[in-house]
Amino acid sequence: MDDTVDELYSSIKYYLTKISREALGEEESRRWTDIISFTINMEQIGDIIERVLLDIEDKKIKPGRHFSEAGMAEIAELHDRLIDNLRLGMSVFLNGTVRDAQKLLEEKALCMTWSAPTPPATWAGCRTTPCKALRPVRCTLI
């Protein structure tokens, strides 16, 4: 999956470098910069996810260990929220609606309280390094 993200990033970057920035107006130039920043961020998120998944594979899956039910439920919730926030972030990027931007900021604030030093009770069922490694990723990606 990261290879697909990398290919898309390269294609978008190549396309945008073909556009003469001198020919763009001030608003178009800002949008050009926004698009480049957005694609860089998406590519970096893909790299982070890939590293976390490889870490989980190396430390948990290959040795034949399994997440507890509570740990898997937390991972499933994390996945659902990340997908929702990715969609919301893309909506903010594409449409620039204030309501969606505020909602995204609220989710980030909620995430920051969740990733405080004391994790929620659901992490108690997942006491392995790979599972705990997901905690900092949550806020990074939201």
DSSP file (Angstrom, degrees, kcal/mol; ACC not computed):
  #  RESIDUE AA STRUCTURE BP1 BP2  ACC     N-H-->O    O-->H-N    N-H-->O    O-->H-N    TCO  KAPPA ALPHA  PHI   PSI    X-CA   Y-CA   Z-CA
    1    1 A M     >        0   0    0      0, 0.0     4,-2.0     0, 0.0     3,-0.3   0.000 360.0 360.0 360.0 -40.0    0.0    0.0    0.0
    2    2 A D  H  >  +     0   0    0      1,-0.2     4,-2.8     2,-0.2     5,-0.2   0.856 360.0  58.4 -62.6 -32.7    2.8    2.4    0.8
    3    3 A D  H  > S+     0   0    0      2,-0.2     4,-2.4     1,-0.2    -1,-0.2   0.895 105.4  49.5 -62.2 -38.7    4.2    1.8   -2.7
    4    4 A T  H  > S+     0   0    0     -3,-0.3     4,-2.5     2,-0.2    -2,-0.2   0.927 111.5  48.2 -64.5 -45.1    0.9    3.1   -4.1
    5    5 A V  H  X S+     0   0    0     -4,-2.0     4,-2.7     1,-0.2    -2,-0.2   0.917 111.8  50.5 -60.8 -43.4    1.0    6.2   -1.9
    6    6 A D  H  X S+     0   0    0     -4,-2.8     4,-2.5     2,-0.2    -2,-0.2   0.900 110.6  49.3 -62.1 -41.4    4.6    6.8   -3.0
    7    7 A E  H  X S+     0   0    0     -4,-2.4     4,-2.4     2,-0.2    -2,-0.2   0.922 112.4  47.2 -64.1 -44.3    3.7    6.4   -6.7
    8    8 A L  H  X S+     0   0    0     -4,-2.5     4,-2.7     2,-0.2     5,-0.2   0.921 111.8  50.9 -63.2 -43.6    0.8    8.9   -6.3
    9    9 A Y  H  X S+     0   0    0     -4,-2.7     4,-2.7     1,-0.2     5,-0.2   0.934 111.5  47.6 -57.8 -47.9    3.0   11.3   -4.4
   10   10 A S  H  X S+     0   0    0     -4,-2.5     4,-2.6     1,-0.2    -1,-0.2   0.896 112.5  49.5 -62.2 -40.9    5.6   11.2   -7.1
   11   11 A S  H  X S+     0   0    0     -4,-2.4     4,-2.5     2,-0.2    -2,-0.2   0.920 113.3  45.3 -65.6 -43.8    3.0   11.6   -9.9
   12   12 A I  H  X S+     0   0    0     -4,-2.7     4,-2.8     2,-0.2     5,-0.2   0.930 114.3  48.8 -65.6 -44.5    1.4   14.6   -8.2
   13   13 A K  H  X S+     0   0    0     -4,-2.7     4,-2.1    -5,-0.2    -2,-0.2   0.916 112.1  49.0 -61.6 -43.5    4.8   16.2   -7.4
   14   14 A Y  H  X S+     0   0    0     -4,-2.6     4,-0.9    -5,-0.2    -2,-0.2   0.931 112.1  48.8 -60.9 -46.5    5.9   15.7  -11.0
   15   15 A Y  H >< S+     0   0    0     -4,-2.5     3,-0.8     1,-0.2     4,-0.4   0.931 112.4  47.8 -59.2 -47.0    2.7   17.2  -12.4
   16   16 A L  H >< S+     0   0    0     -4,-2.8     3,-1.0     1,-0.3    -1,-0.2   0.833 105.8  57.4 -68.2 -31.5    3.0   20.2  -10.1
   17   17 A T  H 3< S+     0   0    0     -4,-2.1    -1,-0.3     1,-0.2    -2,-0.2   0.727  99.1  61.6 -71.3 -18.5    6.6   20.8  -11.0
   18   18 A K  T << S+     0   0    0     -4,-0.9     2,-0.5    -3,-0.8    -1,-0.2   0.653  87.5  88.5 -77.5 -15.3    5.6   21.1  -14.6
   19   19 A I  S <  S-     0   0    0     -3,-1.0     2,-0.6    -4,-0.4     3,-0.1  -0.731  83.5-127.6 -87.2 126.4    3.4   24.1  -13.7
   20   20 A S    >   -     0   0    0     -2,-0.5     3,-0.8     1,-0.2     4,-0.4  -0.618  13.3-157.7 -73.5 117.6    5.2   27.4  -13.9
   21   21 A R  G >  S+     0   0    0     -2,-0.6     3,-1.0     1,-0.2    -1,-0.2   0.788  90.7  63.7 -68.8 -25.7    4.6   29.1  -10.6
   22   22 A E  G 3  S+     0   0    0      1,-0.2    -1,-0.2    -3,-0.1    -2,-0.1   0.820  99.0  54.8 -66.2 -28.9    5.4   32.5  -12.2
   23   23 A A  G <  S+     0   0    0     -3,-0.8     2,-0.3     2,-0.0    -1,-0.2   0.589  94.2  91.4 -79.4 -10.0    2.3   32.0  -14.4
   24   24 A L  S <  S-     0   0    0     -3,-1.0     2,-0.0    -4,-0.4    -3,-0.0  -0.598  74.9-126.7 -89.1 146.4    0.1   31.5  -11.3
   25   25 A G     >  -     0   0    0     -2,-0.3     4,-2.5     1,-0.1     5,-0.2  -0.223  38.3 -92.7 -75.6 176.9   -1.7   34.2   -9.5
   26   26 A E  H  > S+     0   0    0      2,-0.2     4,-2.0     1,-0.2     5,-0.2   0.919 126.6  45.3 -61.0 -46.0   -1.4   34.7   -5.8
   27   27 A E  H  > S+     0   0    0      2,-0.2     4,-2.2     1,-0.2    -1,-0.2   0.919 115.0  47.5 -64.7 -44.6   -4.4   32.5   -4.9
   28   28 A E  H  > S+     0   0    0      1,-0.2     4,-2.4     2,-0.2    -1,-0.2   0.868 110.2  53.2 -65.3 -36.2   -3.3   29.8   -7.3
   29   29 A S  H  X S+     0   0    0     -4,-2.5     4,-2.0     2,-0.2    -1,-0.2   0.893 108.8  49.3 -66.0 -40.2    0.2   29.9   -6.0
   30   30 A R  H  X S+     0   0    0     -4,-2.0     4,-2.5     2,-0.2    -2,-0.2   0.915 111.6  48.9 -63.0 -42.8   -1.1   29.4   -2.4
   31   31 A R  H  X S+     0   0    0     -4,-2.2     4,-2.6     2,-0.2    -2,-0.2   0.887 107.4  55.2 -65.8 -37.8   -3.2   26.5   -3.6
   32   32 A W  H  X S+     0   0    0     -4,-2.4     4,-2.3     1,-0.2    -1,-0.2   0.930 110.2  46.5 -56.9 -47.0   -0.1   25.0   -5.4
   33   33 A T  H  X S+     0   0    0     -4,-2.0     4,-2.6     1,-0.2    -2,-0.2   0.897 110.6  52.8 -63.8 -41.5    1.8   25.2   -2.1
   34   34 A D  H  X S+     0   0    0     -4,-2.5     4,-2.7     2,-0.2    -2,-0.2   0.910 109.4  49.0 -59.2 -43.3   -1.2   23.7   -0.2
   35   35 A I  H  X S+     0   0    0     -4,-2.6     4,-2.5     2,-0.2     5,-0.2   0.921 111.5  48.2 -65.7 -44.1   -1.4   20.7   -2.6
   36   36 A I  H  X S+     0   0    0     -4,-2.3     4,-2.4     2,-0.2    -2,-0.2   0.940 113.7  47.6 -60.7 -46.8    2.4   20.0   -2.3
   37   37 A S  H  X S+     0   0    0     -4,-2.6     4,-2.6     1,-0.2    -2,-0.2   0.918 111.9  50.2 -60.7 -44.3    2.2   20.2    1.5
   38   38 A F  H  X S+     0   0    0     -4,-2.7     4,-2.4     1,-0.2    -1,-0.2   0.920 111.5  47.2 -61.3 -45.2   -0.9   17.9    1.6
   39   39 A T  H  X S+     0   0    0     -4,-2.5     4,-2.2     2,-0.2    -1,-0.2   0.883 111.4  51.3 -68.0 -36.9    0.8   15.3   -0.7
   40   40 A I  H  X S+     0   0    0     -4,-2.4     4,-2.4    -5,-0.2    -1,-0.2   0.936 111.2  48.7 -62.2 -45.3    4.0   15.4    1.4
   41   41 A N  H  X S+     0   0    0     -4,-2.6     4,-2.4     1,-0.2    -2,-0.2   0.905 110.6  50.0 -62.1 -41.8    2.0   14.9    4.6
   42   42 A M  H  X S+     0   0    0     -4,-2.4     4,-2.1     1,-0.2    -1,-0.2   0.894 111.0  49.6 -64.0 -39.2    0.0   12.0    3.0
   43   43 A E  H  X S+     0   0    0     -4,-2.2     4,-1.9     2,-0.2    -2,-0.2   0.904 111.4  48.7 -66.7 -40.7    3.3   10.3    1.9
   44   44 A Q  H  X S+     0   0    0     -4,-2.4     4,-2.4     2,-0.2    -2,-0.2   0.891 109.2  52.7 -66.1 -39.3    4.8   10.7    5.4
   45   45 A I  H  X S+     0   0    0     -4,-2.4     4,-2.7     1,-0.2     5,-0.2   0.916 107.5  52.4 -61.1 -42.6    1.6    9.3    7.0
   46   46 A G  H  X S+     0   0    0     -4,-2.1     4,-2.3     1,-0.2    -1,-0.2   0.901 109.3  49.4 -58.9 -41.4    1.9    6.3    4.7
   47   47 A D  H  X S+     0   0    0     -4,-1.9     4,-2.4     2,-0.2    -2,-0.2   0.903 110.7  49.9 -64.8 -41.4    5.5    5.8    5.8
   48   48 A I  H  X S+     0   0    0     -4,-2.4     4,-2.5     2,-0.2    -2,-0.2   0.936 111.9  47.4 -62.6 -47.0    4.6    6.0    9.5
   49   49 A I  H  X S+     0   0    0     -4,-2.7     4,-2.7     1,-0.2     5,-0.2   0.917 111.1  51.7 -61.9 -42.9    1.8    3.5    9.1
   50   50 A E  H  X S+     0   0    0     -4,-2.3     4,-2.5    -5,-0.2    -1,-0.2   0.923 110.3  48.4 -60.3 -44.7    4.1    1.1    7.2
   51   51 A R  H  X S+     0   0    0     -4,-2.4     4,-2.2     2,-0.2    -2,-0.2   0.914 112.7  48.1 -62.5 -43.2    6.8    1.3   10.0
   52   52 A V  H  X S+     0   0    0     -4,-2.5     4,-2.4     1,-0.2    -2,-0.2   0.927 112.9  47.7 -64.3 -44.3    4.2    0.7   12.7
   53   53 A L  H  X S+     0   0    0     -4,-2.7     4,-2.6     1,-0.2    -2,-0.2   0.890 111.5  49.9 -65.5 -38.9    2.7   -2.3   10.8
   54   54 A L  H  X S+     0   0    0     -4,-2.5     4,-2.7    -5,-0.2    -1,-0.2   0.890 110.3  51.4 -65.2 -37.8    6.2   -3.8   10.1
   55   55 A D  H  X S+     0   0    0     -4,-2.2     4,-2.6     2,-0.2     5,-0.3   0.924 111.1  47.5 -63.0 -44.6    7.0   -3.4   13.8
   56   56 A I  H  X>S+     0   0    0     -4,-2.4     4,-2.5     1,-0.2     5,-1.5   0.918 112.4  50.0 -62.0 -43.7    3.8   -5.2   14.8
   57   57 A E  I  <>S+     0   0    0     -4,-2.6     5,-2.9     3,-0.2    -2,-0.2   0.936 114.2  44.2 -61.0 -46.4    4.5   -7.9   12.3
   58   58 A D  I  <5S+     0   0    0     -4,-2.7    -2,-0.2     1,-0.2    -1,-0.2   0.892 124.3  32.6 -66.1 -40.3    8.1   -8.4   13.5
   59   59 A K  I  <5S+     0   0    0     -4,-2.6    -2,-0.2    -5,-0.2    -1,-0.2   0.686 134.8  15.9 -94.0 -19.1    7.3   -8.3   17.2
   60   60 A K  I  <>S+     0   0    0     -4,-2.5     5,-2.2    -5,-0.3    -3,-0.2   0.763 123.7  39.7-122.4 -51.0    3.8   -9.9   17.4
   61   61 A I  I > <S+     0   0    0     -5,-1.5     3,-1.6     3,-0.2    -3,-0.2   0.947 112.6  50.1 -77.1 -49.3    2.7  -11.8   14.3
   62   62 A K  T 3 <S+     0   0    0     -5,-2.9    -1,-0.2     1,-0.3    -4,-0.1   0.901 110.3  50.8 -59.0 -42.4    5.9  -13.6   13.3
   63   63 A P  T 3 5S-     0   0    0      0, 0.0    -1,-0.3     0, 0.0    -2,-0.2   0.546 118.7-113.2 -73.1  -2.1    6.5  -14.9   16.8
   64   64 A G  T < 5 +     0   0    0     -3,-1.6    -3,-0.2     1,-0.3     2,-0.2   0.674  67.5 143.8  82.9  17.4    2.9  -16.2   16.8
   65   65 A R      < -     0   0    0     -5,-2.2     2,-0.3    -6,-0.1    -1,-0.3  -0.537  33.6-151.1 -88.0 158.8    1.6  -13.9   19.5
   66   66 A H        -     0   0    0     -2,-0.2     2,-0.2     0, 0.0    -5,-0.0  -0.927  15.6-113.1-130.8 152.4   -1.9  -12.4   19.4
   67   67 A F        -     0   0    0     -2,-0.3    59,-0.1     1,-0.1    58,-0.0  -0.541  39.0-112.7 -76.1 148.8   -3.6   -9.3   20.6
   68   68 A S     >  -     0   0    0     57,-0.7     4,-2.7    -2,-0.2     5,-0.2  -0.247  33.2-100.6 -69.7 169.8   -6.2   -9.7   23.3
   69   69 A E  H  > S+     0   0    0      1,-0.2     4,-2.5     2,-0.2     5,-0.2   0.920 126.8  49.1 -57.8 -44.0   -9.8   -9.0   22.5
   70   70 A A  H  > S+     0   0    0      2,-0.2     4,-2.1     1,-0.2    -1,-0.2   0.898 111.1  49.9 -63.8 -40.4   -9.5   -5.6   24.1
   71   71 A G  H  > S+     0   0    0     54,-0.4     4,-2.2     2,-0.2    -2,-0.2   0.921 112.1  46.8 -64.1 -44.0   -6.4   -4.9   22.2
   72   72 A M  H  X S+     0   0    0     -4,-2.7     4,-2.7     2,-0.2    -2,-0.2   0.879 110.4  53.3 -65.8 -37.8   -8.0   -5.9   18.9
   73   73 A A  H  X S+     0   0    0     -4,-2.5     4,-2.4    -5,-0.2    -1,-0.2   0.906 109.3  49.1 -63.0 -40.4  -11.1   -3.8   19.7
   74   74 A E  H  X S+     0   0    0     -4,-2.1     4,-2.7     2,-0.2    -2,-0.2   0.909 111.2  48.9 -64.8 -42.3   -8.8   -0.8   20.4
   75   75 A I  H  X S+     0   0    0     -4,-2.2     4,-2.7     2,-0.2    -2,-0.2   0.913 111.4  49.7 -63.8 -42.7   -7.0   -1.3   17.1
   76   76 A A  H  X S+     0   0    0     -4,-2.7     4,-2.4     2,-0.2    -2,-0.2   0.910 112.2  48.0 -62.6 -42.1  -10.3   -1.6   15.2
   77   77 A E  H  X S+     0   0    0     -4,-2.4     4,-2.6     2,-0.2     5,-0.2   0.920 111.3  51.0 -63.9 -42.9  -11.5    1.6   16.9
   78   78 A L  H  X S+     0   0    0     -4,-2.7     4,-2.6     1,-0.2    -2,-0.2   0.926 110.4  49.2 -58.3 -47.0   -8.3    3.4   16.0
   79   79 A H  H  X S+     0   0    0     -4,-2.7     4,-2.4     1,-0.2    -2,-0.2   0.935 111.4  48.4 -59.7 -48.1   -8.6    2.3   12.4
   80   80 A D  H  X S+     0   0    0     -4,-2.4     4,-2.4     1,-0.2    -1,-0.2   0.913 113.8  46.6 -59.9 -43.7  -12.2    3.5   12.1
   81   81 A R  H  X S+     0   0    0     -4,-2.6     4,-2.7     2,-0.2    -1,-0.2   0.885 111.1  51.8 -68.7 -37.8  -11.3    6.9   13.7
   82   82 A L  H  X S+     0   0    0     -4,-2.6     4,-2.5    -5,-0.2    -2,-0.2   0.916 111.0  47.6 -64.0 -42.4   -8.3    7.3   11.5
   83   83 A I  H  X S+     0   0    0     -4,-2.4     4,-2.5     2,-0.2    -2,-0.2   0.934 113.0  48.8 -63.3 -45.8  -10.3    6.6    8.3
   84   84 A D  H  X S+     0   0    0     -4,-2.4     4,-2.4     1,-0.2    -2,-0.2   0.919 114.3  45.7 -58.6 -44.3  -13.0    9.0    9.5
   85   85 A N  H  X S+     0   0    0     -4,-2.7     4,-3.0     2,-0.2    -1,-0.2   0.828 109.3  54.8 -72.4 -31.0  -10.4   11.7   10.2
   86   86 A L  H  X S+     0   0    0     -4,-2.5     4,-2.5     2,-0.2    -1,-0.2   0.940 111.2  45.6 -63.1 -46.4   -8.6   11.1    6.9
   87   87 A R  H  X S+     0   0    0     -4,-2.5     4,-2.1     2,-0.2    -2,-0.2   0.914 114.6  48.1 -61.6 -42.8  -11.9   11.7    5.1
   88   88 A L  H  X S+     0   0    0     -4,-2.4     4,-2.5     2,-0.2    -2,-0.2   0.922 111.7  49.6 -64.6 -44.5  -12.6   14.7    7.3
   89   89 A G  H  X S+     0   0    0     -4,-3.0     4,-2.4     1,-0.2    -2,-0.2   0.890 111.1  49.1 -61.7 -40.5   -9.1   16.1    6.7
   90   90 A M  H  X S+     0   0    0     -4,-2.5     4,-2.9     2,-0.2     5,-0.2   0.878 110.0  52.1 -66.8 -36.5   -9.5   15.6    2.9
   91   91 A S  H  X>S+     0   0    0     -4,-2.1     4,-3.2     2,-0.2     5,-0.8   0.917 110.1  48.2 -63.7 -43.4  -12.8   17.4    3.1
   92   92 A V  H  X5S+     0   0    0     -4,-2.5     4,-1.6     3,-0.2    -2,-0.2   0.927 114.0  47.8 -61.7 -44.1  -11.2   20.3    4.9
   93   93 A F  H  <5S+     0   0    0     -4,-2.4    -2,-0.2    -5,-0.2    -1,-0.2   0.925 120.1  36.6 -62.4 -45.9   -8.4   20.4    2.3
   94   94 A L  H  <5S+     0   0    0     -4,-2.9    -2,-0.2    -5,-0.1    -3,-0.2   0.892 134.0  20.8 -76.8 -40.4  -10.8   20.2   -0.7
   95   95 A N  H  <5S-     0   0    0     -4,-3.2    -3,-0.2    -5,-0.2    -2,-0.2   0.696  82.6-144.5-106.3 -23.7  -13.7   22.3    0.5
   96   96 A G     << +     0   0    0     -4,-1.6     2,-0.3    -5,-0.8    -4,-0.2   0.795  32.1 172.8  64.9  29.7  -12.2   24.4    3.3
   97   97 A T     >  -     0   0    0     -6,-0.4     4,-2.0     1,-0.1    -1,-0.2  -0.540  31.8-144.6 -76.2 135.4  -15.4   24.4    5.4
   98   98 A V  H  > S+     0   0    0     -2,-0.3     4,-2.8     1,-0.2     5,-0.2   0.889  98.3  56.9 -64.2 -41.1  -15.0   25.9    8.8
   99   99 A R  H  > S+     0   0    0      1,-0.2     4,-2.2     2,-0.2    -1,-0.2   0.923 109.6  44.3 -58.9 -46.3  -17.3   23.4   10.4
  100  100 A D  H  > S+     0   0    0      2,-0.2     4,-2.3     1,-0.2    -1,-0.2   0.886 112.5  52.6 -67.1 -38.2  -15.3   20.5    9.2
  101  101 A A  H  X S+     0   0    0     -4,-2.0     4,-2.2     2,-0.2    -2,-0.2   0.916 110.5  47.9 -63.2 -42.4  -12.0   22.2   10.2
  102  102 A Q  H  X S+     0   0    0     -4,-2.8     4,-2.4     2,-0.2    -2,-0.2   0.907 110.8  51.4 -63.8 -41.5  -13.4   22.8   13.7
  103  103 A K  H  X S+     0   0    0     -4,-2.2     4,-2.1    -5,-0.2    -2,-0.2   0.898 109.9  49.6 -62.5 -40.8  -14.6   19.2   14.0
  104  104 A L  H  X S+     0   0    0     -4,-2.3     4,-2.1     2,-0.2    -1,-0.2   0.898 110.7  49.6 -65.7 -41.1  -11.1   18.0   13.0
  105  105 A L  H  X S+     0   0    0     -4,-2.2     4,-2.4     2,-0.2    -2,-0.2   0.879 109.2  52.7 -65.0 -37.9   -9.5   20.2   15.6
  106  106 A E  H  X S+     0   0    0     -4,-2.4     4,-2.5     2,-0.2    -2,-0.2   0.907 108.9  49.7 -63.1 -41.7  -11.9   18.9   18.2
  107  107 A E  H  X S+     0   0    0     -4,-2.1     4,-2.5     2,-0.2    -2,-0.2   0.898 110.2  50.4 -64.3 -40.4  -10.9   15.3   17.3
  108  108 A K  H  X S+     0   0    0     -4,-2.1     4,-2.2     2,-0.2    -2,-0.2   0.916 110.6  49.5 -64.0 -42.5   -7.2   16.2   17.6
  109  109 A A  H  X S+     0   0    0     -4,-2.4     4,-1.5     2,-0.2    -2,-0.2   0.908 111.5  49.1 -62.7 -41.8   -7.8   17.8   21.0
  110  110 A L  H  X S+     0   0    0     -4,-2.5     4,-2.0     1,-0.2    -1,-0.2   0.914 110.2  51.8 -61.8 -43.0   -9.7   14.7   22.1
  111  111 A C  H  X S+     0   0    0     -4,-2.5     4,-2.2     1,-0.2    -2,-0.2   0.887 104.6  56.1 -61.2 -40.5   -6.8   12.5   20.9
  112  112 A M  H  < S+     0   0    0     -4,-2.2    -1,-0.2     1,-0.2    -2,-0.2   0.858 108.8  46.6 -64.5 -35.0   -4.3   14.6   22.8
  113  113 A T  H >< S+     0   0    0     -4,-1.5     3,-1.1     1,-0.2    -1,-0.2   0.859 111.6  52.9 -73.6 -33.8   -6.1   13.9   26.1
  114  114 A W  H 3< S+     0   0    0     -4,-2.0    -2,-0.2     1,-0.2    -1,-0.2   0.865 105.3  53.4 -67.4 -36.0   -6.4   10.2   25.2
  115  115 A S  T 3< S+     0   0    0     -4,-2.2    -1,-0.2    -5,-0.1    -2,-0.2   0.222  80.5 127.9 -89.9  18.2   -2.7    9.8   24.5
  116  116 A A  S <  S-     0   0    0     -3,-1.1    -3,-0.1     2,-0.2    -4,-0.0  -0.165  83.5 -86.8 -62.0 168.2   -1.8   11.2   27.9
  117  117 A P  S    S+     0   0    0      0, 0.0    -1,-0.1     0, 0.0    -3,-0.0   0.787 119.0  66.0 -53.9 -31.3    0.6    9.1   30.0
  118  118 A T  S    S-     0   0    0      0, 0.0    -2,-0.2     0, 0.0     3,-0.1  -0.815  82.6-151.2 -94.2 106.7   -2.2    7.1   31.5
  119  119 A P        -     0   0    0      0, 0.0    -4,-0.1     0, 0.0    -5,-0.0  -0.304  26.5 -89.7 -74.4 160.1   -3.8    5.1   28.7
  120  120 A P    >   -     0   0    0      0, 0.0     3,-1.8     0, 0.0     4,-0.4  -0.170  42.1-100.8 -64.5 164.0   -7.5    4.1   28.7
  121  121 A A  G >  S+     0   0    0      1,-0.3     3,-1.8     2,-0.2     4,-0.4   0.778 115.8  71.3 -58.4 -28.8   -8.5    0.8   30.3
  122  122 A T  G >  S+     0   0    0      1,-0.3     3,-0.9     2,-0.2    -1,-0.3   0.773  88.9  62.5 -64.1 -23.2   -8.8   -0.9   26.9
  123  123 A W  G X  S+     0   0    0     -3,-1.8     3,-2.2     1,-0.2    -1,-0.3   0.714  83.7  79.4 -72.2 -17.3   -5.0   -0.9   26.6
  124  124 A A  G <  S+     0   0    0     -3,-1.8    -1,-0.2    -4,-0.4    -2,-0.2   0.809  88.8  55.5 -59.6 -28.5   -4.8   -3.1   29.6
  125  125 A G  G <  S+     0   0    0     -3,-0.9   -57,-0.7    -4,-0.4   -54,-0.4   0.458 104.0  58.2 -82.3   0.5   -5.7   -6.0   27.4
  126  126 A C    <   +     0   0    0     -3,-2.2    -1,-0.2   -56,-0.1   -59,-0.1  -0.778  58.2 161.3-132.9  87.3   -2.8   -5.3   25.1
  127  127 A R        +     0   0    0     -2,-0.4     2,-0.3    -3,-0.2    -1,-0.1  -0.040  38.8 106.1-103.1  31.6    0.5   -5.4   27.1
  128  128 A T  S  > S-     0   0    0      1,-0.1     4,-2.1     0, 0.0     5,-0.2  -0.780  76.2-116.4-111.5 157.4    3.0   -5.8   24.3
  129  129 A T  H  > S+     0   0    0     -2,-0.3     4,-2.0     1,-0.2     5,-0.2   0.896 111.1  55.1 -56.8 -46.2    5.4   -3.3   22.8
  130  130 A P  H  > S+     0   0    0      0, 0.0     4,-0.5     0, 0.0    -1,-0.2   0.910 109.4  47.2 -58.9 -40.9    3.8   -3.3   19.3
  131  131 A C  H >4 S+     0   0    0      1,-0.2     3,-1.5     2,-0.2     4,-0.4   0.940 112.6  48.1 -65.8 -45.9    0.4   -2.4   20.7
  132  132 A K  H >< S+     0   0    0     -4,-2.1     3,-1.1     1,-0.3    -1,-0.2   0.789 100.9  68.0 -64.5 -25.6    1.7    0.4   22.9
  133  133 A A  H 3X S+     0   0    0     -4,-2.0     4,-0.5     1,-0.2    -1,-0.3   0.713  90.3  64.1 -66.5 -18.7    3.7    1.7   19.9
  134  134 A L  H <X S+     0   0    0     -3,-1.5     4,-1.5    -4,-0.5     3,-0.4   0.781  82.9  78.7 -74.9 -25.9    0.4    2.6   18.2
  135  135 A R  H X> S+     0   0    0     -3,-1.1     4,-0.7    -4,-0.4     3,-0.5   0.904  95.2  42.5 -53.7 -52.3   -0.5    5.2   20.9
  136  136 A P  H 3> S+     0   0    0      0, 0.0     4,-1.4     0, 0.0    -1,-0.2   0.801 108.7  61.2 -67.9 -24.9    1.7    8.0   19.6
  137  137 A V  H 3X S+     0   0    0     -4,-0.5     4,-2.5    -3,-0.4     5,-0.3   0.865  91.3  68.5 -67.4 -34.8    0.7    7.3   16.0
  138  138 A R  H <X S+     0   0    0     -4,-1.5     4,-1.1    -3,-0.5    -1,-0.2   0.910 106.7  36.0 -52.2 -50.7   -2.9    8.1   16.7
  139  139 A C  H  < S+     0   0    0     -4,-0.7    -1,-0.2     1,-0.2    -2,-0.2   0.832 113.0  59.3 -75.4 -32.2   -2.3   11.8   17.3
  140  140 A T  H  < S+     0   0    0     -4,-1.4    -1,-0.2     1,-0.2    -2,-0.2   0.898 112.4  39.5 -61.0 -39.2    0.3   12.1   14.6
  141  141 A L  H  <        0   0    0     -4,-2.5    -1,-0.2     1,-0.2    -2,-0.2   0.675 360.0 360.0 -88.1 -17.8   -2.1   10.9   12.0
  142  142 A I     <        0   0    0     -4,-1.1    -1,-0.2    -5,-0.3    -2,-0.2   0.489 360.0 360.0 -83.8 360.0   -5.3   12.7   13.2
